[in-house]
Amino acid sequence: MEVEAMKLLASALVLLPLMGVGIGLGLIFAAYNLAVGRNPNASDVLEKKFWLTFAFVEMFGLVTIVAWALLFFTA
Amino acid sequence: MADPLHQFVIEPIVPLNIGGVDVSFTNSSLWMMASIGVSFVLFNTAMRRKALVPGRLQVLVEMFYQMVSDMVKSTIGPEGRRYFPLIFTIFMLVLMGNLLGLIPYSFTYTSHIIVTAALSFMIFLAVVVIGLARHGVHFLSLFAPAGVPVILYPFLVPIEIISYIARPITHSVRLFANMMAGHIMLKVFAGFSVALITTGAVGVAASAVPVLVNAALIAFELLIALLQAYVFAILACIYLKDTVEIAH
């Protein structure tokens, strides 16, 4: 197979880990919403931790996007 | 499709060369000076009146101060007061870098791994040097948590060391990847808009859609800029906590 085709294939395959990132983000939002739903005072304690964990999980998604861009747009 | 990676190219504005080392004043340096200028002007103008009942601008800078102060106090404790200027500087540097990068035709210096890695590795070096200076060899007990059966130490200590060394890497890559991916997304949708215009009358009407998506993306990028500056600063606080007291 030619290099160009392999490059495009690789840049598509590198996006597969976004599945895990989506599941992880859904779990974080679900946990925060459930906790605040049962005890609205919990939002004072949980809000900062929520944004912190969101940033951690989002990092893996964005590293994946950077890898896609580097594969797709370079020769 | 236009190249979305072109926006990250560093171009020298004033080429300088000292002894074979390239120390030109680049667009990255220009925007770093712009971020220092903006924070300097912001804080000076806001605190000019030093009112006891603050106006809106003074409330804004007091909120920045209080946020970083609470972050340092709650993470490191009362001994962390000496690290407050460092954490505040890091927070404002990263925040201004992220925010000024959202201006069209500007340059995001935090989207380069060399800038974020320099910050992360300096913090890592500071933690190791200050930790070794204050606690001596006892600093290495960081890698041997208490309450572990002795038989597990040959497996646990290398894992702890590797995860400790991974800290500056993940610290820097987090900020770099967030900024780079965000700006690539913005550039990709802008390219869609330009490409649609060239396809004719229907294309000109349809090219409004990527612009709307871009508007939503810039709102998201604003949130990410603030969030990533906060995450960078609070992780620096957590890593600096190891110099004050050895965890585990």
Interface residues (C-beta under 8 A of the other chain):
Chain A: W51 L52 F54 A55 F56 E58 M59 L62 V63 I65 V66 A69 L70 F73 T74
Chain B: D3 P4 L5 T170 V173 R174 A177 N178 M180 A181 G182 I184 M185 I224 L227 Q228 Y230 V231 I234
